[in-house]
Structure formats: C-alpha cells, structure tokens
C-alpha cells in the first residue's frame, strides 16, 4: 500500500470546537497533518512532543492567551512560524503583537484560500 506523505504538521490552538473541526476538514484533504489544542498550556506540551512545522493560533484562549504562548516559546528560543487567526482586529492587537515574530494575521471571518496560500508559502510547499 502506498504511504501518503504530509506536506507539513500544523498545531492549531483554538478553543472553539467548530473552528477546530472546520480547520481539520480544510487542511487534512490538502495533505497537512493537524493536531488541535484548546489551551496554550496544552499546546506547549504538544509543541515539544509533536514538533510541528507551523502554529495557527487564536489570541483569546481559556487560561493563558495566545500572546502568552508566543512570548513563552520565543523566550525559550523555539523558532517556529506562527500565524494568528482571531476575532480581534489587528489594530486592537497591534500593541500586544509588536516585536513578536508573527508570520501572518487573519481576522475571523477570513478567507481559507488566503490562509492556505500563506501556509503553503511558509512551509514552502506546492
């Protein structure tokens, strides 16, 4: 049997179940392996264990925020591309994300086509 290769591993940190389901339904058929985390704390453990290629991140989570997560991994020298997907307009979050190495920012509702384009560009896949 032919083994299907993945285009990349994506950690999606989001506390809304429907958004998680939709993201998996969108990315899996396009060749990406997706693992979900509902909290920043859980995501940190998954990041260390699963070694994803990209993080898709909501800013407002239960417990620690997405910003807290990015600060923690960047302070530890973990270099992984992060794309923010949030309901909060960039203008509101601009001060919080200033100085962080964020590779993309999408406000909900967003274009899946644009997000897919960004993911492919970051992970350098066709």
Phi and psi restraints in degrees (value plus and minus 20) as a CYANA .aco file:
   2 UNK   PHI     -94.6   -54.6
   2 UNK   PSI     111.8   151.8
   3 UNK   PHI    -108.6   -68.6
   3 UNK   PSI     109.8   149.8
   4 UNK   PHI    -103.1   -63.1
   4 UNK   PSI     108.5   148.5
   5 UNK   PHI    -112.8   -72.8
   5 UNK   PSI     129.6   169.6
   6 UNK   PHI    -115.7   -75.7
   6 UNK   PSI     132.6   172.6
   7 UNK   PHI    -103.1   -63.1
   7 UNK   PSI     -34.5     5.5
   8 UNK   PHI     143.9   183.9
   8 UNK   PSI     140.2   180.2
   9 UNK   PHI    -125.6   -85.6
   9 UNK   PSI     108.5   148.5
  10 UNK   PHI    -141.3  -101.3
  10 UNK   PSI     108.6   148.6
  11 UNK   PHI    -118.1   -78.1
  11 UNK   PSI      98.7   138.7
  12 UNK   PHI    -128.2   -88.2
  12 UNK   PSI      97.8   137.8
  13 UNK   PHI    -127.3   -87.3
  13 UNK   PSI      88.6   128.6
  14 UNK   PHI    -177.2  -137.2
  14 UNK   PSI     116.4   156.4
  15 UNK   PHI    -117.1   -77.1
  15 UNK   PSI     -18.0    22.0
  16 UNK   PHI    -120.0   -80.0
  16 UNK   PSI      96.5   136.5
  17 UNK   PHI     -78.6   -38.6
  17 UNK   PSI     -64.4   -24.4
  18 UNK   PHI     -82.5   -42.5
  18 UNK   PSI     -59.5   -19.5
  19 UNK   PHI     -83.8   -43.8
  19 UNK   PSI     -59.2   -19.2
  20 UNK   PHI     -83.9   -43.9
  20 UNK   PSI     -66.8   -26.8
  21 UNK   PHI     -79.7   -39.7
  21 UNK   PSI     -65.8   -25.8
  22 UNK   PHI     -83.3   -43.3
  22 UNK   PSI     -61.2   -21.2
  23 UNK   PHI     -84.5   -44.5
  23 UNK   PSI     -62.9   -22.9
  24 UNK   PHI     -82.2   -42.2
  24 UNK   PSI     -65.3   -25.3
  25 UNK   PHI     -83.1   -43.1
  25 UNK   PSI     -48.2    -8.2
  26 UNK   PHI    -101.6   -61.6
  26 UNK   PSI     -65.7   -25.7
  27 UNK   PHI    -105.6   -65.6
  27 UNK   PSI     -56.7   -16.7
  28 UNK   PHI     -76.5   -36.5
  28 UNK   PSI     -69.2   -29.2
  29 UNK   PHI     -84.3   -44.3
  29 UNK   PSI     -37.3     2.7
  30 UNK   PHI    -112.7   -72.7
  30 UNK   PSI     -12.0    28.0
  31 UNK   PHI      75.9   115.9
  31 UNK   PSI     -10.3    29.7
  32 UNK   PHI    -122.3   -82.3
  32 UNK   PSI     118.4   158.4
  33 UNK   PHI    -107.1   -67.1
  33 UNK   PSI     110.4   150.4
  34 UNK   PHI    -144.2  -104.2
  34 UNK   PSI     112.4   152.4
  35 UNK   PHI    -140.5  -100.5
  35 UNK   PSI     122.2   162.2
  36 UNK   PHI    -127.8   -87.8
  36 UNK   PSI     123.0   163.0
  37 UNK   PHI    -154.9  -114.9
  37 UNK   PSI     117.1   157.1
  38 UNK   PHI    -112.8   -72.8
  38 UNK   PSI     -33.0     7.0
  39 UNK   PHI    -155.7  -115.7
  39 UNK   PSI     136.2   176.2
  40 UNK   PHI     -85.6   -45.6
  40 UNK   PSI     -56.2   -16.2
  41 UNK   PHI     -83.6   -43.6
  41 UNK   PSI     -67.7   -27.7
  42 UNK   PHI     -83.7   -43.7
  42 UNK   PSI     -60.3   -20.3
  43 UNK   PHI     -81.5   -41.5
  43 UNK   PSI     -56.5   -16.5
  44 UNK   PHI     -81.2   -41.2
  44 UNK   PSI     -63.7   -23.7
  45 UNK   PHI     -83.9   -43.9
  45 UNK   PSI     -62.0   -22.0
  46 UNK   PHI     -85.7   -45.7
  46 UNK   PSI     -56.7   -16.7
  47 UNK   PHI     -79.6   -39.6
  47 UNK   PSI     -66.3   -26.3
  48 UNK   PHI     -87.7   -47.7
  48 UNK   PSI     -58.9   -18.9
  49 UNK   PHI    -101.0   -61.0
  49 UNK   PSI     -61.6   -21.6
  50 UNK   PHI    -116.1   -76.1
  50 UNK   PSI     -42.2    -2.2
  51 UNK   PHI      32.6    72.6
  51 UNK   PSI      40.9    80.9
  52 UNK   PHI     -90.2   -50.2
  52 UNK   PSI     146.3   186.3
  53 UNK   PHI    -111.8   -71.8
  53 UNK   PSI     -38.8     1.2
  54 UNK   PHI    -175.6  -135.6
  54 UNK   PSI     126.4   166.4
  55 UNK   PHI    -136.8   -96.8
  55 UNK   PSI     107.7   147.7
  56 UNK   PHI    -123.7   -83.7
  56 UNK   PSI     110.0   150.0
  57 UNK   PHI    -158.7  -118.7
  57 UNK   PSI     108.6   148.6
  58 UNK   PHI    -103.8   -63.8
  58 UNK   PSI     129.1   169.1
  59 UNK   PHI    -102.8   -62.8
  59 UNK   PSI     -62.4   -22.4
  60 UNK   PHI    -117.6   -77.6
  60 UNK   PSI      89.3   129.3
  61 UNK   PHI    -146.1  -106.1
  61 UNK   PSI     147.1   187.1
  62 UNK   PHI     -94.4   -54.4
  62 UNK   PSI     110.4   150.4
  63 UNK   PHI      65.4   105.4
  63 UNK   PSI    -155.3  -115.3
  64 UNK   PHI     -82.9   -42.9
  64 UNK   PSI     126.0   166.0
  65 UNK   PHI    -104.3   -64.3
  65 UNK   PSI     150.4   190.4
  66 UNK   PHI     -81.1   -41.1
  66 UNK   PSI     -56.5   -16.5
  67 UNK   PHI     -83.0   -43.0
  67 UNK   PSI     -63.2   -23.2
  68 UNK   PHI     -77.5   -37.5
  68 UNK   PSI     -62.8   -22.8
  69 UNK   PHI     -79.9   -39.9
  69 UNK   PSI     -68.7   -28.7
  70 UNK   PHI     -83.1   -43.1
  70 UNK   PSI     -63.7   -23.7
  71 UNK   PHI     -77.1   -37.1
  71 UNK   PSI     -65.7   -25.7
  72 UNK   PHI     -82.0   -42.0
  72 UNK   PSI     -69.6   -29.6
  73 UNK   PHI     -89.4   -49.4
  73 UNK   PSI     -57.3   -17.3
  74 UNK   PHI     -91.1   -51.1
  74 UNK   PSI     -55.7   -15.7
  75 UNK   PHI     -85.1   -45.1
  75 UNK   PSI     -47.7    -7.7
  76 UNK   PHI    -107.9   -67.9
  76 UNK   PSI     -19.7    20.3
  77 UNK   PHI      59.4    99.4
  77 UNK   PSI      -4.5    35.5
  78 UNK   PHI     -98.2   -58.2
  78 UNK   PSI      98.4   138.4
  79 UNK   PHI    -124.2   -84.2
  79 UNK   PSI      82.8   122.8
  80 UNK   PHI    -162.8  -122.8
  80 UNK   PSI     116.7   156.7
  81 UNK   PHI     -86.3   -46.3
  81 UNK   PSI     118.6   158.6
  82 UNK   PHI    -144.3  -104.3
  82 UNK   PSI     110.2   150.2
  83 UNK   PHI    -138.4   -98.4
  83 UNK   PSI     107.0   147.0
  84 UNK   PHI    -110.6   -70.6
  84 UNK   PSI     114.6   154.6
  85 UNK   PHI    -149.2  -109.2
  85 UNK   PSI      90.7   130.7
  86 UNK   PHI    -168.1  -128.1
  86 UNK   PSI     142.5   182.5
  87 UNK   PHI    -105.2   -65.2
  87 UNK   PSI     -28.8    11.2
  88 UNK   PHI    -110.1   -70.1
  88 UNK   PSI     107.4   147.4
  89 UNK   PHI     -79.4   -39.4
  89 UNK   PSI     125.9   165.9
  90 UNK   PHI     -75.9   -35.9
  90 UNK   PSI     -56.0   -16.0
  91 UNK   PHI     -77.8   -37.8
  91 UNK   PSI     -59.7   -19.7
  92 UNK   PHI     -90.2   -50.2
  92 UNK   PSI     -58.3   -18.3
  93 UNK   PHI    -109.9   -69.9
  93 UNK   PSI     -26.7    13.3
  94 UNK   PHI     -75.8   -35.8
  94 UNK   PSI     -61.7   -21.7
  95 UNK   PHI     -85.9   -45.9
  95 UNK   PSI     -62.3   -22.3
  96 UNK   PHI     -84.9   -44.9
  96 UNK   PSI     -56.2   -16.2
  97 UNK   PHI    -113.4   -73.4
  97 UNK   PSI     -25.0    15.0
  98 UNK   PHI     -77.9   -37.9
  98 UNK   PSI     111.6   151.6
  99 UNK   PHI      67.3   107.3
  99 UNK   PSI     -30.3     9.7
 100 UNK   PHI    -109.1   -69.1
 100 UNK   PSI     129.1   169.1
 101 UNK   PHI    -108.2   -68.2
 101 UNK   PSI      59.2    99.2
 102 UNK   PHI    -117.2   -77.2
 102 UNK   PSI     111.4   151.4
 103 UNK   PHI    -113.7   -73.7
 103 UNK   PSI     -29.4    10.6
 104 UNK   PHI    -191.2  -151.2
 104 UNK   PSI     135.5   175.5
 105 UNK   PHI    -161.6  -121.6
 105 UNK   PSI      97.8   137.8
 106 UNK   PHI    -142.5  -102.5
 106 UNK   PSI     109.4   149.4
 107 UNK   PHI    -114.4   -74.4
 107 UNK   PSI     114.1   154.1
 108 UNK   PHI     -93.3   -53.3
 108 UNK   PSI     118.8   158.8
 109 UNK   PHI     -94.1   -54.1
 109 UNK   PSI     127.1   167.1
 110 UNK   PHI    -147.4  -107.4
 110 UNK   PSI     149.6   189.6
 111 UNK   PHI    -107.5   -67.5
 111 UNK   PSI      99.4   139.4
 112 UNK   PHI     -83.0   -43.0
 112 UNK   PSI     -53.5   -13.5
 113 UNK   PHI     -82.9   -42.9
 113 UNK   PSI     -63.2   -23.2
 114 UNK   PHI     -87.4   -47.4
 114 UNK   PSI     -62.1   -22.1
 115 UNK   PHI     -81.2   -41.2
 115 UNK   PSI     -64.8   -24.8
 116 UNK   PHI     -80.4   -40.4
 116 UNK   PSI     -61.7   -21.7
 117 UNK   PHI     -79.9   -39.9
 117 UNK   PSI     -63.9   -23.9
 118 UNK   PHI     -85.0   -45.0
 118 UNK   PSI     -65.0   -25.0
 119 UNK   PHI     -80.0   -40.0
 119 UNK   PSI     -66.9   -26.9
 120 UNK   PHI     -81.7   -41.7
 120 UNK   PSI     -60.1   -20.1
 121 UNK   PHI     -86.0   -46.0
 121 UNK   PSI     -66.1   -26.1
 122 UNK   PHI     -84.0   -44.0
 122 UNK   PSI     -63.9   -23.9
 123 UNK   PHI    -107.9   -67.9
 123 UNK   PSI     -20.4    19.6
 124 UNK   PHI      33.7    73.7
 124 UNK   PSI      31.7    71.7
 125 UNK   PHI    -135.2   -95.2
 125 UNK   PSI     140.4   180.4
